[in-house]
Amino acid sequence: MAHNLLEWCNAEIEGLRSRSLFHMPKVHESAVGPRVMIEGKRVIQLSNNSYLGLSTHPRVVEAAKKAIDKYGVGTGAVRPISGTMDLHVECERRIARFKGTEDALLFQSGFTANVGVVSTLSVEGDHIISDELNHASIIDGCRLSKASRAVYRHKDYAHLDELLREARGAKGIKGKILVVTDGVVSMDGDVADLVPVADLCEKYDAIPMVDDAHATGVMGEGGRGTVHAQHVHERWTLTVGTLSKAIPVVGGYFAGPKVVKEYLVAKARPFLFSCSAPPAVVAAVTACIDVMETEPQHHQRLWENTKFFKDGLKKLGFNTGQSVSPVTPVIIGDGAKAAKFSATLLKNGVYAQGIYFPMVPEKLSRVRTIVTAAHKREDLQEALDIFARCGKELGLI
Protein backbone atom coordinates (compact mmCIF):
# COMPACT_ATOMS: atom_id res chain seq x y z
CA MET A 1 0.00 0.00 0.00
CA ALA A 2 3.04 2.25 0.03
CA HIS A 3 2.16 3.58 -3.44
CA ASN A 4 -1.06 5.05 -1.99
CA LEU A 5 0.98 7.07 0.49
CA LEU A 6 3.34 8.27 -2.24
CA GLU A 7 0.44 9.25 -4.50
CA TRP A 8 -1.25 11.10 -1.65
CA CYS A 9 1.94 13.00 -0.73
CA ASN A 10 2.54 13.88 -4.37
CA ALA A 11 -1.00 15.19 -4.82
CA GLU A 12 -0.71 17.33 -1.70
CA ILE A 13 2.64 18.79 -2.76
CA GLU A 14 1.41 19.49 -6.28
CA GLY A 15 -1.55 21.32 -4.80
CA LEU A 16 0.80 23.56 -2.86
CA ARG A 17 3.05 24.06 -5.91
CA SER A 18 0.07 25.12 -8.02
CA ARG A 19 -0.49 27.99 -5.57
CA SER A 20 3.26 28.82 -5.34
CA LEU A 21 3.21 27.73 -1.70
CA PHE A 22 5.75 24.90 -1.73
CA HIS A 23 9.42 25.76 -1.37
CA MET A 24 12.26 23.62 -0.05
CA PRO A 25 14.39 25.36 2.60
CA LYS A 26 17.25 27.48 1.31
CA VAL A 27 20.66 25.97 2.06
CA HIS A 28 23.05 28.27 3.91
CA GLU A 29 26.75 27.88 3.20
CA SER A 30 28.22 30.10 5.93
CA ALA A 31 27.94 30.91 9.61
CA VAL A 32 24.89 32.72 10.96
CA GLY A 33 25.42 36.47 10.64
CA PRO A 34 24.10 39.71 9.15
CA ARG A 35 25.15 38.46 5.72
CA VAL A 36 25.11 34.81 4.71
CA MET A 37 26.02 32.71 1.70
CA ILE A 38 23.03 31.15 -0.09
CA GLU A 39 23.47 29.34 -3.42
CA GLY A 40 26.92 30.84 -3.81
CA LYS A 41 25.70 34.41 -3.30
CA ARG A 42 26.31 36.59 -0.25
CA VAL A 43 23.03 38.22 0.83
CA ILE A 44 21.71 40.29 3.73
CA GLN A 45 20.09 37.97 6.27
CA LEU A 46 16.72 39.09 7.65
CA SER A 47 15.24 35.70 8.53
CA ASN A 48 17.31 34.57 11.48
CA ASN A 49 16.44 34.69 15.18
CA SER A 50 19.97 35.28 16.50
CA TYR A 51 18.83 38.64 17.87
CA LEU A 52 22.05 39.55 19.67
CA GLY A 53 24.43 38.18 17.05
CA LEU A 54 26.03 35.70 19.47
CA SER A 55 26.30 32.71 17.11
CA THR A 56 29.96 33.46 16.41
CA HIS A 57 30.83 35.39 19.56
CA PRO A 58 34.39 34.37 20.58
CA ARG A 59 33.44 33.56 24.19
CA VAL A 60 30.57 31.36 23.07
CA VAL A 61 32.62 29.50 20.44
CA GLU A 62 35.50 28.97 22.87
CA ALA A 63 33.18 27.58 25.55
CA ALA A 64 31.78 25.03 23.09
CA LYS A 65 35.26 23.94 22.02
CA LYS A 66 36.45 23.51 25.61
CA ALA A 67 33.38 21.45 26.48
CA ILE A 68 34.07 19.05 23.60
CA ASP A 69 37.69 18.69 24.67
CA LYS A 70 36.67 17.85 28.25
CA TYR A 71 33.36 15.98 27.85
CA GLY A 72 33.29 14.71 24.25
CA VAL A 73 30.46 15.23 21.79
CA GLY A 74 27.46 13.66 23.55
CA THR A 75 26.03 12.32 26.81
CA GLY A 76 24.78 8.98 25.51
CA ALA A 77 21.72 8.87 27.74
CA VAL A 78 18.57 10.57 28.95
CA ARG A 79 18.93 12.82 31.98
CA PRO A 80 17.40 10.48 34.61
CA ILE A 81 19.74 7.58 33.71
CA SER A 82 23.24 8.91 33.13
CA GLY A 83 22.77 11.93 30.87
CA THR A 84 23.05 14.65 33.52
CA MET A 85 26.44 16.36 33.69
CA ASP A 86 27.62 19.16 35.92
CA LEU A 87 27.32 21.34 32.81
CA HIS A 88 23.54 20.81 32.77
CA VAL A 89 23.19 21.64 36.45
CA GLU A 90 25.26 24.82 36.13
CA CYS A 91 23.37 25.93 33.00
CA GLU A 92 20.04 25.52 34.81
CA ARG A 93 21.35 27.51 37.74
CA ARG A 94 22.42 30.33 35.42
CA ILE A 95 19.08 30.37 33.56
CA ALA A 96 17.19 30.57 36.87
CA ARG A 97 19.39 33.44 38.05
CA PHE A 98 19.00 35.30 34.76
CA LYS A 99 15.20 34.89 34.77
CA GLY A 100 14.95 35.60 38.52
CA THR A 101 13.23 32.30 39.35
CA GLU A 102 13.81 29.65 41.98
CA ASP A 103 14.94 27.02 39.51
CA ALA A 104 15.07 26.01 35.84
CA LEU A 105 15.05 22.84 33.75
CA LEU A 106 16.62 22.20 30.34
CA PHE A 107 14.67 20.57 27.52
CA GLN A 108 15.89 19.46 24.09
CA SER A 109 14.08 22.29 22.28
CA GLY A 110 11.68 25.13 22.89
CA PHE A 111 9.02 22.97 21.23
CA THR A 112 9.49 20.06 23.66
CA ALA A 113 9.65 22.49 26.59
CA ASN A 114 6.17 23.80 25.77
CA VAL A 115 4.76 20.37 24.97
CA GLY A 116 6.30 18.92 28.13
CA VAL A 117 5.24 21.66 30.53
CA VAL A 118 1.67 22.16 29.24
CA SER A 119 0.80 18.47 28.86
CA THR A 120 2.46 17.39 32.12
CA LEU A 121 1.08 20.07 34.42
CA SER A 122 -2.50 19.86 33.10
CA VAL A 123 -4.20 16.56 33.89
CA GLU A 124 -7.74 15.20 33.67
CA GLY A 125 -10.09 17.54 35.51
CA ASP A 126 -7.90 20.56 34.79
CA HIS A 127 -8.54 23.27 32.18
CA ILE A 128 -6.26 25.17 29.78
CA ILE A 129 -7.06 28.59 28.30
CA SER A 130 -4.74 29.59 25.46
CA ASP A 131 -4.31 32.74 23.36
CA GLU A 132 -5.46 32.06 19.78
CA LEU A 133 -2.09 33.10 18.30
CA ASN A 134 0.04 30.95 20.58
CA HIS A 135 2.90 28.95 19.08
CA ALA A 136 2.22 25.51 17.59
CA SER A 137 4.14 23.86 20.43
CA ILE A 138 1.68 25.26 22.98
CA ILE A 139 -1.23 24.09 20.84
CA ASP A 140 0.26 20.58 20.62
CA GLY A 141 0.87 20.56 24.37
CA CYS A 142 -2.81 21.36 24.88
CA ARG A 143 -3.84 18.56 22.52
CA LEU A 144 -1.67 16.02 24.35
CA SER A 145 -3.08 16.99 27.74
CA LYS A 146 -6.15 15.26 29.17
CA ALA A 147 -7.38 18.63 30.42
CA SER A 148 -10.29 20.44 28.79
CA ARG A 149 -9.36 23.58 26.89
CA ALA A 150 -10.58 26.88 25.52
CA VAL A 151 -9.09 29.60 23.33
CA TYR A 152 -9.38 33.34 23.91
CA ARG A 153 -9.19 35.95 21.17
CA HIS A 154 -5.70 37.38 20.82
CA LYS A 155 -4.98 39.86 23.62
CA ASP A 156 -8.72 40.14 24.33
CA TYR A 157 -8.63 40.04 28.11
CA ALA A 158 -12.35 40.68 28.46
CA HIS A 159 -12.82 37.43 26.54
CA LEU A 160 -10.27 35.72 28.81
CA ASP A 161 -12.27 36.97 31.83
CA GLU A 162 -15.44 35.54 30.29
CA LEU A 163 -13.82 32.13 29.70
CA LEU A 164 -12.34 32.00 33.21
CA ARG A 165 -15.69 32.94 34.75
CA GLU A 166 -17.39 30.23 32.68
CA ALA A 167 -14.75 27.66 33.65
CA ARG A 168 -15.13 28.28 37.37
CA GLY A 169 -18.91 28.71 37.06
CA ALA A 170 -20.97 26.93 34.40
CA LYS A 171 -18.28 24.34 33.58
CA GLY A 172 -17.58 23.70 37.26
CA ILE A 173 -13.83 23.27 36.87
CA LYS A 174 -12.49 22.39 40.33
CA GLY A 175 -8.97 21.51 39.23
CA LYS A 176 -6.12 23.70 38.04
CA ILE A 177 -6.66 26.27 35.30
CA LEU A 178 -3.61 27.13 33.21
CA VAL A 179 -3.64 30.40 31.23
CA VAL A 180 -0.97 30.35 28.50
CA THR A 181 0.29 33.14 26.24
CA ASP A 182 3.26 33.90 24.06
CA GLY A 183 5.26 36.84 25.36
CA VAL A 184 6.20 38.11 21.90
CA VAL A 185 4.08 36.67 19.11
CA SER A 186 6.49 34.97 16.72
CA MET A 187 4.77 35.93 13.46
CA ASP A 188 3.42 39.39 14.30
CA GLY A 189 5.96 40.82 16.74
CA ASP A 190 3.37 42.26 19.12
CA VAL A 191 3.62 41.69 22.89
CA ALA A 192 1.12 40.18 25.33
CA ASP A 193 -0.12 42.35 28.21
CA LEU A 194 0.82 40.29 31.23
CA VAL A 195 -0.69 42.56 33.91
CA PRO A 196 -4.33 41.78 33.02
CA VAL A 197 -3.40 38.10 32.69
CA ALA A 198 -1.92 38.14 36.20
CA ASP A 199 -4.96 40.06 37.51
CA LEU A 200 -7.39 37.53 36.07
CA CYS A 201 -5.36 34.54 37.25
CA GLU A 202 -5.48 35.92 40.79
CA LYS A 203 -9.22 36.61 40.48
CA TYR A 204 -10.07 33.07 39.33
CA ASP A 205 -7.29 31.09 41.05
CA ALA A 206 -5.57 30.25 37.76
CA ILE A 207 -1.90 29.72 36.88
CA PRO A 208 -0.19 32.15 34.46
CA MET A 209 2.33 30.78 31.95
CA VAL A 210 4.28 32.68 29.29
CA ASP A 211 6.40 31.43 26.41
CA ASP A 212 9.23 33.94 26.22
CA ALA A 213 10.92 32.40 23.18
CA HIS A 214 11.12 35.69 21.25
CA ALA A 215 11.43 37.82 24.40
CA THR A 216 14.39 36.28 26.24
CA GLY A 217 17.43 38.38 25.41
CA VAL A 218 15.16 40.94 23.73
CA MET A 219 12.52 42.46 26.03
CA GLY A 220 13.09 44.23 29.32
CA GLU A 221 16.25 45.34 31.10
CA GLY A 222 19.12 43.13 30.03
CA GLY A 223 16.74 41.05 27.92
CA ARG A 224 15.27 39.18 30.89
CA GLY A 225 11.90 38.84 29.17
CA THR A 226 8.32 40.06 29.30
CA VAL A 227 7.73 39.15 32.95
CA HIS A 228 10.51 41.51 34.03
CA ALA A 229 9.69 44.11 31.39
CA GLN A 230 6.11 44.36 32.67
CA HIS A 231 7.03 44.10 36.38
CA VAL A 232 4.89 41.08 37.19
CA HIS A 233 7.73 38.90 38.41
CA GLU A 234 6.28 38.42 41.90
CA ARG A 235 2.88 37.49 40.43
CA TRP A 236 4.02 35.04 37.75
CA THR A 237 4.34 31.26 38.04
CA LEU A 238 5.62 29.59 34.87
CA THR A 239 7.99 30.72 32.13
CA VAL A 240 9.07 28.63 29.16
CA GLY A 241 11.45 29.60 26.38
CA THR A 242 13.88 28.50 23.74
CA LEU A 243 17.67 28.48 23.56
CA SER A 244 17.76 28.96 19.79
CA LYS A 245 17.03 32.66 19.32
CA ALA A 246 18.76 35.45 21.27
CA ILE A 247 20.62 32.53 22.82
CA PRO A 248 21.36 31.08 19.36
CA VAL A 249 22.21 27.46 20.14
CA VAL A 250 19.47 24.82 20.55
CA GLY A 251 17.23 23.66 23.37
CA GLY A 252 14.50 24.94 25.63
CA TYR A 253 13.93 25.69 29.28
CA PHE A 254 11.36 25.91 32.04
CA ALA A 255 11.91 28.57 34.72
CA GLY A 256 9.84 28.72 37.90
CA PRO A 257 9.33 27.12 41.30
CA LYS A 258 11.69 24.31 42.32
CA VAL A 259 8.85 21.93 43.19
CA VAL A 260 7.42 22.32 39.66
CA LYS A 261 10.84 21.48 38.22
CA GLU A 262 10.97 18.37 40.38
CA TYR A 263 7.53 17.30 39.15
CA LEU A 264 8.61 17.80 35.54
CA VAL A 265 11.76 15.74 36.18
CA ALA A 266 9.53 12.93 37.44
CA LYS A 267 6.75 13.16 34.85
CA ALA A 268 7.56 15.16 31.69
CA ARG A 269 7.90 12.71 28.82
CA PRO A 270 10.16 14.86 26.59
CA PHE A 271 12.58 15.13 29.53
CA LEU A 272 12.34 11.44 30.45
CA PHE A 273 12.58 9.93 26.99
CA SER A 274 14.96 12.14 24.96
CA CYS A 275 18.74 12.15 25.21
CA SER A 276 20.14 15.16 27.02
CA ALA A 277 21.74 18.11 25.25
CA PRO A 278 25.40 17.55 24.26
CA PRO A 279 28.18 19.27 26.22
CA ALA A 280 29.09 21.83 23.54
CA VAL A 281 25.47 23.00 23.34
CA VAL A 282 25.06 23.40 27.11
CA ALA A 283 28.40 25.19 27.52
CA ALA A 284 27.56 27.55 24.66
CA VAL A 285 24.18 28.40 26.25
CA THR A 286 25.85 29.23 29.56
CA ALA A 287 28.43 31.38 27.75
CA CYS A 288 25.61 33.27 25.99
CA ILE A 289 24.09 34.12 29.36
CA ASP A 290 27.53 35.34 30.51
CA VAL A 291 27.71 37.64 27.48
CA MET A 292 24.17 38.95 27.96
CA GLU A 293 24.93 39.81 31.58
CA THR A 294 28.30 41.47 30.95
CA GLU A 295 28.01 43.04 27.47
CA PRO A 296 24.79 45.10 27.40
CA GLN A 297 25.84 46.84 24.18
CA HIS A 298 24.39 43.97 22.11
CA HIS A 299 20.91 44.51 23.57
CA GLN A 300 21.17 48.27 23.04
CA ARG A 301 22.28 47.89 19.42
CA LEU A 302 19.46 45.44 18.72
CA TRP A 303 16.87 48.06 19.62
CA GLU A 304 18.65 50.87 17.77
CA ASN A 305 18.67 48.70 14.63
CA THR A 306 15.07 47.65 15.16
CA LYS A 307 13.83 51.23 15.33
CA PHE A 308 15.82 52.27 12.25
CA PHE A 309 14.57 49.39 10.10
CA LYS A 310 10.98 49.45 11.32
CA ASP A 311 10.73 53.20 10.73
CA GLY A 312 12.25 52.74 7.27
CA LEU A 313 9.69 50.12 6.22
CA LYS A 314 6.81 52.29 7.40
CA LYS A 315 8.14 55.32 5.50
CA LEU A 316 8.23 53.21 2.35
CA GLY A 317 4.54 52.47 2.81
CA PHE A 318 4.68 48.82 3.88
CA ASN A 319 2.15 47.42 6.35
CA THR A 320 4.08 46.21 9.42
CA GLY A 321 1.03 45.32 11.50
CA GLN A 322 1.15 45.73 15.29
CA SER A 323 4.81 44.83 15.77
CA VAL A 324 6.70 46.46 18.65
CA SER A 325 9.62 44.02 18.64
CA PRO A 326 12.49 43.10 16.30
CA VAL A 327 10.07 40.73 14.54
CA THR A 328 8.58 42.97 11.85
CA PRO A 329 6.13 41.49 9.34
CA VAL A 330 5.64 43.05 5.93
CA ILE A 331 2.04 42.01 5.38
CA ILE A 332 1.14 41.28 1.74
CA GLY A 333 -2.23 39.55 2.16
CA ASP A 334 -1.76 36.87 -0.50
CA GLY A 335 0.39 33.75 -0.16
CA ALA A 336 1.56 33.59 -3.78
CA LYS A 337 2.45 37.30 -3.77
CA ALA A 338 4.34 36.95 -0.49
CA ALA A 339 6.29 34.01 -1.92
CA LYS A 340 7.10 35.98 -5.09
CA PHE A 341 8.16 39.03 -3.08
CA SER A 342 10.49 36.86 -0.98
CA ALA A 343 12.01 35.29 -4.09
CA THR A 344 12.48 38.70 -5.74
CA LEU A 345 14.17 40.08 -2.61
CA LEU A 346 16.57 37.13 -2.56
CA LYS A 347 17.40 37.63 -6.23
CA ASN A 348 18.30 41.22 -5.38
CA GLY A 349 20.38 40.43 -2.29
CA VAL A 350 18.05 40.14 0.73
CA TYR A 351 16.96 36.90 2.36
CA ALA A 352 13.56 37.53 4.02
CA GLN A 353 11.37 34.46 4.18
CA GLY A 354 7.80 34.44 2.92
CA ILE A 355 5.27 33.26 5.52
CA TYR A 356 1.84 32.00 4.44
CA PHE A 357 -0.80 29.38 5.19
CA PRO A 358 -0.68 27.17 7.23
CA MET A 359 1.80 29.25 9.29
CA VAL A 360 -0.53 32.26 9.12
CA PRO A 361 -4.02 32.82 7.63
CA GLU A 362 -3.93 33.42 3.87
CA LYS A 363 -5.15 37.03 4.19
CA LEU A 364 -2.23 37.75 6.55
CA SER A 365 0.49 36.26 4.33
CA ARG A 366 3.68 38.24 4.73
CA VAL A 367 7.42 38.47 4.43
CA ARG A 368 8.76 38.31 7.96
CA THR A 369 11.87 40.33 8.77
CA ILE A 370 14.08 40.08 11.86
CA VAL A 371 16.76 42.63 12.66
CA THR A 372 19.71 41.71 14.88
CA ALA A 373 22.41 43.48 16.82
CA ALA A 374 24.96 42.19 14.32
CA HIS A 375 23.56 44.23 11.42
CA LYS A 376 25.44 47.39 10.56
CA ARG A 377 23.51 50.50 9.60
CA GLU A 378 24.70 50.16 6.01
CA ASP A 379 23.32 46.57 5.91
CA LEU A 380 19.90 47.81 6.94
CA GLN A 381 19.88 50.80 4.60
CA GLU A 382 20.86 48.60 1.67
CA ALA A 383 18.06 46.19 2.64
CA LEU A 384 15.54 49.05 2.77
CA ASP A 385 16.64 50.22 -0.67
CA ILE A 386 16.11 46.70 -2.02
CA PHE A 387 12.69 46.46 -0.35
CA ALA A 388 11.72 49.73 -2.02
CA ARG A 389 12.92 48.65 -5.45
CA CYS A 390 11.31 45.19 -5.32
CA GLY A 391 8.10 46.49 -3.75
CA LYS A 392 7.64 48.97 -6.57
CA GLU A 393 8.51 46.38 -9.20
CA LEU A 394 5.75 44.07 -7.90
CA GLY A 395 3.23 46.87 -7.32
CA LEU A 396 3.19 46.40 -3.56
CA ILE A 397 3.94 50.04 -2.71
KAKAUR-V314946 format. One record per residue. N is the residue number from 1. D_FIRST is the distance of its C-alpha to the first C-alpha in Angstrom with 2 decimals. Layout:
BEGIN
n: (N & N)
d_first: (D_FIRST & D_FIRST)
END
This chain:
BEGIN
n: (1 & 2 & 3 & 4 & 5 & 6 & 7 & 8 & 9 & 10 & 11 & 12 & 13 & 14 & 15 & 16 & 17 & 18 & 19 & 20 & 21 & 22 & 23 & 24 & 25 & 26 & 27 & 28 & 29 & 30 & 31 & 32 & 33 & 34 & 35 & 36 & 37 & 38 & 39 & 40 & 41 & 42 & 43 & 44 & 45 & 46 & 47 & 48 & 49 & 50 & 51 & 52 & 53 & 54 & 55 & 56 & 57 & 58 & 59 & 60 & 61 & 62 & 63 & 64 & 65 & 66 & 67 & 68 & 69 & 70 & 71 & 72 & 73 & 74 & 75 & 76 & 77 & 78 & 79 & 80 & 81 & 82 & 83 & 84 & 85 & 86 & 87 & 88 & 89 & 90 & 91 & 92 & 93 & 94 & 95 & 96 & 97 & 98 & 99 & 100 & 101 & 102 & 103 & 104 & 105 & 106 & 107 & 108 & 109 & 110 & 111 & 112 & 113 & 114 & 115 & 116 & 117 & 118 & 119 & 120 & 121 & 122 & 123 & 124 & 125 & 126 & 127 & 128 & 129 & 130 & 131 & 132 & 133 & 134 & 135 & 136 & 137 & 138 & 139 & 140 & 141 & 142 & 143 & 144 & 145 & 146 & 147 & 148 & 149 & 150 & 151 & 152 & 153 & 154 & 155 & 156 & 157 & 158 & 159 & 160 & 161 & 162 & 163 & 164 & 165 & 166 & 167 & 168 & 169 & 170 & 171 & 172 & 173 & 174 & 175 & 176 & 177 & 178 & 179 & 180 & 181 & 182 & 183 & 184 & 185 & 186 & 187 & 188 & 189 & 190 & 191 & 192 & 193 & 194 & 195 & 196 & 197 & 198 & 199 & 200 & 201 & 202 & 203 & 204 & 205 & 206 & 207 & 208 & 209 & 210 & 211 & 212 & 213 & 214 & 215 & 216 & 217 & 218 & 219 & 220 & 221 & 222 & 223 & 224 & 225 & 226 & 227 & 228 & 229 & 230 & 231 & 232 & 233 & 234 & 235 & 236 & 237 & 238 & 239 & 240 & 241 & 242 & 243 & 244 & 245 & 246 & 247 & 248 & 249 & 250 & 251 & 252 & 253 & 254 & 255 & 256 & 257 & 258 & 259 & 260 & 261 & 262 & 263 & 264 & 265 & 266 & 267 & 268 & 269 & 270 & 271 & 272 & 273 & 274 & 275 & 276 & 277 & 278 & 279 & 280 & 281 & 282 & 283 & 284 & 285 & 286 & 287 & 288 & 289 & 290 & 291 & 292 & 293 & 294 & 295 & 296 & 297 & 298 & 299 & 300 & 301 & 302 & 303 & 304 & 305 & 306 & 307 & 308 & 309 & 310 & 311 & 312 & 313 & 314 & 315 & 316 & 317 & 318 & 319 & 320 & 321 & 322 & 323 & 324 & 325 & 326 & 327 & 328 & 329 & 330 & 331 & 332 & 333 & 334 & 335 & 336 & 337 & 338 & 339 & 340 & 341 & 342 & 343 & 344 & 345 & 346 & 347 & 348 & 349 & 350 & 351 & 352 & 353 & 354 & 355 & 356 & 357 & 358 & 359 & 360 & 361 & 362 & 363 & 364 & 365 & 366 & 367 & 368 & 369 & 370 & 371 & 372 & 373 & 374 & 375 & 376 & 377 & 378 & 379 & 380 & 381 & 382 & 383 & 384 & 385 & 386 & 387 & 388 & 389 & 390 & 391 & 392 & 393 & 394 & 395 & 396 & 397)
d_first: (0.00 & 3.79 & 5.41 & 5.53 & 7.15 & 9.20 & 10.30 & 11.29 & 13.16 & 14.77 & 15.97 & 17.43 & 19.18 & 20.53 & 21.91 & 23.75 & 24.96 & 26.37 & 28.54 & 29.49 & 27.97 & 25.62 & 27.46 & 26.62 & 29.28 & 32.47 & 33.25 & 36.68 & 38.76 & 41.68 & 42.76 & 42.55 & 45.71 & 47.34 & 46.31 & 43.17 & 41.83 & 38.74 & 37.73 & 41.12 & 43.07 & 45.07 & 44.63 & 45.92 & 43.41 & 43.20 & 39.75 & 40.33 & 41.28 & 43.76 & 46.55 & 49.36 & 48.43 & 48.28 & 45.33 & 47.81 & 50.85 & 52.80 & 53.20 & 49.50 & 48.49 & 51.21 & 50.14 & 46.58 & 47.97 & 50.37 & 47.70 & 45.62 & 48.77 & 49.61 & 46.30 & 43.73 & 40.43 & 38.67 & 39.35 & 36.67 & 36.33 & 35.98 & 39.32 & 40.13 & 39.79 & 41.43 & 40.18 & 43.24 & 45.84 & 49.20 & 47.73 & 45.40 & 48.32 & 50.59 & 48.04 & 47.59 & 51.36 & 51.74 & 49.12 & 50.89 & 54.24 & 53.06 & 51.55 & 54.54 & 52.60 & 53.22 & 50.14 & 46.77 & 43.44 & 41.11 & 37.36 & 34.81 & 34.52 & 35.94 & 32.55 & 32.44 & 36.14 & 35.62 & 32.57 & 34.48 & 37.80 & 36.72 & 34.27 & 36.61 & 39.86 & 38.68 & 37.95 & 37.74 & 40.87 & 41.18 & 40.62 & 39.50 & 40.84 & 39.33 & 40.45 & 38.06 & 37.88 & 37.16 & 34.79 & 31.07 & 31.68 & 34.19 & 31.87 & 29.13 & 31.90 & 32.92 & 29.43 & 29.20 & 32.67 & 33.49 & 36.43 & 36.78 & 36.97 & 38.55 & 38.77 & 42.09 & 42.72 & 43.16 & 46.60 & 47.74 & 49.68 & 51.16 & 47.64 & 47.03 & 50.30 & 49.18 & 45.88 & 47.74 & 50.38 & 47.79 & 45.99 & 49.25 & 50.55 & 48.46 & 45.33 & 47.53 & 45.74 & 47.79 & 45.63 & 45.24 & 44.51 & 43.03 & 43.73 & 41.65 & 42.27 & 41.69 & 45.03 & 44.39 & 41.55 & 39.30 & 38.67 & 42.05 & 44.52 & 46.51 & 47.69 & 47.51 & 50.88 & 50.99 & 54.42 & 53.42 & 50.31 & 52.62 & 55.10 & 52.58 & 51.09 & 54.62 & 55.35 & 52.36 & 52.01 & 48.71 & 47.40 & 47.13 & 44.43 & 44.09 & 41.55 & 43.87 & 41.31 & 43.00 & 46.44 & 47.03 & 49.22 & 49.69 & 51.35 & 54.66 & 57.34 & 55.92 & 52.39 & 52.18 & 50.01 & 50.32 & 51.75 & 54.69 & 55.00 & 55.43 & 57.60 & 55.62 & 55.21 & 57.20 & 55.21 & 51.66 & 49.43 & 46.07 & 45.16 & 41.86 & 41.27 & 39.61 & 40.97 & 39.31 & 41.60 & 45.41 & 44.77 & 42.39 & 40.66 & 37.65 & 37.45 & 38.59 & 41.37 & 42.74 & 46.51 & 48.56 & 50.28 & 50.19 & 49.24 & 46.11 & 45.16 & 45.69 & 43.46 & 40.67 & 41.17 & 40.74 & 37.86 & 35.93 & 32.47 & 32.12 & 35.49 & 34.79 & 31.39 & 31.53 & 33.68 & 36.96 & 37.93 & 39.26 & 43.05 & 43.32 & 41.51 & 43.71 & 46.88 & 46.12 & 45.61 & 48.96 & 50.62 & 49.38 & 51.06 & 54.20 & 54.21 & 53.70 & 56.61 & 58.98 & 58.24 & 58.30 & 58.71 & 54.93 & 54.53 & 57.52 & 56.27 & 52.85 & 54.59 & 57.02 & 54.17 & 52.22 & 55.24 & 55.97 & 52.48 & 51.90 & 55.32 & 54.63 & 51.42 & 53.25 & 56.19 & 53.89 & 52.74 & 49.20 & 47.89 & 47.34 & 46.76 & 48.23 & 47.77 & 50.51 & 48.77 & 47.74 & 44.40 & 45.39 & 42.97 & 43.82 & 42.40 & 41.33 & 39.67 & 36.91 & 33.75 & 33.84 & 37.57 & 37.21 & 34.64 & 37.02 & 40.00 & 38.34 & 37.50 & 41.07 & 42.59 & 40.74 & 41.92 & 45.42 & 45.33 & 44.02 & 40.68 & 40.11 & 36.53 & 35.44 & 34.13 & 32.36 & 29.84 & 28.12 & 30.74 & 33.53 & 33.94 & 33.87 & 37.62 & 38.38 & 36.52 & 38.70 & 39.43 & 40.10 & 42.95 & 44.10 & 47.52 & 48.47 & 51.73 & 51.07 & 51.40 & 54.82 & 56.53 & 56.23 & 52.42 & 52.25 & 54.75 & 52.91 & 49.67 & 51.53 & 52.91 & 49.44 & 48.16 & 51.14 & 50.63 & 46.89 & 47.34 & 50.00 & 48.04 & 45.14 & 47.55 & 46.65 & 50.27)
END
